[in-house]
Amino acid sequence: MELLLIIIVLSLLFDYINGFHDAANSIATIVSTKVLTPFQAVLWAAAFNFVAFFIAKYVIGGFGIANTVSKTVMEEYITLPIILSGVIAAIIWNLFTWWKGIPSSSSHTLIGGFAGAAIMASGFGSIQLDIILKIAAFIFLAPLIGMIVALGFTILVLHACRKAHPHTAEVWFKKLQLVSSALFSIGHGLNDSQKVMGIIAAAMIAGHSEGVGMGIRSIEDLPDWVAFSCFTAISLGTMSGGWKIVRTMGTRITKVIPFEGVIAETAGAFTLYLTEYLKIPVSTTHTITGAIIGVGATKRLSAVRWGVTRSLMTAWVLTIPVSALLAAAVYWGVTLWL
């Protein structure tokens, strides 16, 4: 019982860290274009992160991404020490990349940690390789989709607004950026909160099989307070901000103006809603980065700082294996302690 409670608390802590780590995704462009102050922007994003809970529960009618994450490891191999190790490793990697100002993927950190601990415990046969490969593929597909959608939106909007007065257009795009940022924040809440729900669900299912109180038979039995707590934690984390990553996302990839901010956030939101429909957990970081690159590339390819982009992609590719190795080491330590 105590171990399950520790896992739930650490999972919610990870969710909180995810909020301030990934807050930059939904507020970087709106801050860099000076539409909102940093404080206003994090409050705005946090509010819509929380709105996502009601959309998932009462509009979509379920938490499909949580279900996918909970099945990363085969049910018969899931134990509480494995989940504990994965969450600890994910927290370590998230804090490290936040400290360095690297917008890495909290999603892939969590999944890599979960899988790495399971492999350390029971070998490669314990993981659902097809699910992990599908999730890993979206390390490349999510930014690519975001980039293509942003390119298309940019061309369409430029054509539609070709006769608009520049000052009038900028005023309108500043207003529209509030809407696009809200849409992206909802997508962030829908996608990222459910990943932690999936991990808590896996822990409670493992707890049931081990005869621990608070255990459940399947994710369909997950209590409402788990979902509510996850969405609350990520909202509170978002309110804490993540200013190093805001600078990377908002200025270092390419210089963004209000029009481009609207396009990037709308393209990112579209991609997140698509993957929510497909029940595939993706990185909001990857999604918005691809969209920002797509916007920058419409001006000229040299407008994108490709050196920064290469560094980001290197971090993305390393996230799953590094998190897996960290979790394997943590699992070894945990088994000595328990």
C-alpha positions, 0 to 999 in steps of 0.5 A, spaced: 500 500 500 505 504 501 509 503 495 503 504 491 502 511 494 509 513 493 508 511 486 502 515 485 505 521 489 511 521 485 507 520 478 503 527 480 510 530 482 512 528 475 506 531 472 507 537 475 514 538 473 511 536 466 507 542 466 513 547 468 517 543 463 512 543 457 509 550 459 514 553 454 510 549 448 504 553 449 506 560 451 513 561 448 510 564 442 505 568 445 511 571 450 516 572 445 511 576 440 509 580 447 501 579 446 502 577 454 507 577 459 510 571 462 505 571 468 499 572 464 501 567 459 502 561 464 495 563 467 492 563 460 495 556 459 494 553 466 487 555 465 486 551 458 490 545 461 485 544 466 479 545 461 482 539 457 479 535 463 472 536 462 473 535 454 476 529 455 471 526 460 465 529 457 466 531 450 471 525 448 468 520 453 474 517 455 482 517 456 485 513 450 492 515 450 492 513 458 490 506 456 495 506 450 501 508 455 498 503 461 499 497 455 507 499 454 509 493 458 505 487 458 500 486 464 503 480 467 510 483 467 508 490 471 510 490 478 510 496 483 518 496 483 518 497 475 513 503 475 517 506 481 523 506 477 520 508 471 517 514 474 524 516 478 528 516 472 523 520 468 523 525 473 531 525 473 531 526 466 526 531 466 529 536 471 536 535 467 533 537 461 529 543 464 536 545 468 539 545 461 534 549 457 533 543 452 525 542 450 525 534 451 519 530 451 516 528 457 512 523 454 518 519 451 521 520 458 516 517 462 515 511 456 522 510 456 523 509 463 517 504 464 520 500 458 527 500 461 525 498 468 521 492 465 527 490 461 531 490 467 527 486 471 524 481 465 528 482 459 525 484 452 519 480 452 516 484 457 515 490 453 509 491 448 515 493 442 509 494 437 506 500 441 513 502 443 515 503 436 509 506 434 510 511 439 517 512 437 516 513 430 512 519 432 518 522 435 519 524 427 512 524 425 509 529 430 514 535 428 513 533 421 506 533 421 506 540 425 511 543 420 507 541 414 500 543 417 504 550 419 507 551 411 500 549 409 496 554 414 501 559 412 500 559 405 493 559 405 493 565 410 498 569 407 493 569 400 487 570 404 490 576 407 494 579 401 490 585 401 489 587 409 493 593 412 499 590 415 497 594 422 490 592 422 492 585 420 497 585 426 492 587 431 487 581 429 493 576 429 495 578 436 487 577 438 487 571 435 494 568 438 490 568 445 485 563 441 491 559 438 495 559 444 488 556 448 487 551 443 494 548 444 494 548 451 488 544 451 491 539 446 497 539 451 493 538 457 489 532 453 495 529 451 500 529 457 496 529 463 493 522 460 500 519 460 501 520 467 494 517 468 496 511 464 502 510 469 498 510 475 493 506 472 498 501 471 500 501 478 493 500 481 492 494 476 499 491 478 497 493 486 490 489 485 494 483 482 499 483 488 493 484 493 494 491 495 489 496 497 486 501 492 488 496 486 483 496 480 482 490 475 483 495 468 483 502 466 476 502 465 475 502 473 480 508 474 477 512 479 475 519 477 480 523 482 486 520 478 484 524 472 482 530 476 489 530 480 493 529 473 490 535 470 490 539 476 498 537 477 499 539 470 495 546 470 499 547 477 506 546 474 504 550 468 503 556 472 510 555 475 513 557 468 519 554 464 523 560 462 529 557 460 525 553 455 521 559 453 527 562 450 529 556 446 522 555 443 520 563 442 527 566 440 532 561 438 529 556 433 526 562 429 524 569 430 516 569 431 511 575 430 504 574 432 501 572 425 507 566 425 505 565 432 498 564 430 500 559 425 505 555 429 500 554 435 494 552 430 498 547 427 501 544 433 494 544 436 491 540 430 497 535 430 495 534 438 488 533 436 489 528 431 494 524 435 488 524 441 483 521 436 489 516 434 490 515 441 497 515 440 501 519 446 506 524 442 510 530 445 507 537 445 515 539 444 516 536 438 509 538 435 510 545 436 517 545 434 516 542 428 510 547 427 515 553 428 520 550 423 515 550 418 513 557 419 520 560 419 521 556 413 516 559 409 520 566 410 526 562 407 530 556 410 536 560 413 531 563 417 531 557 421 537 556 426 538 549 424 544 548 428 539 549 434 534 544 431 539 539 430 541 539 437 534 539 439 533 533 435 539 529 438 536 530 445 529 527 442 532 521 439 536 520 446 530 521 450 527 514 450 534 510 451 537 514 456 531 514 460 531 507 459 538 506 462 536 511 467 530 506 469 534 500 469 539 503 474 534 505 478 531 499 478 537 495 480 537 500 486 530 499 488 531 492 488 536 492 493 532 497 497 526 493 497 
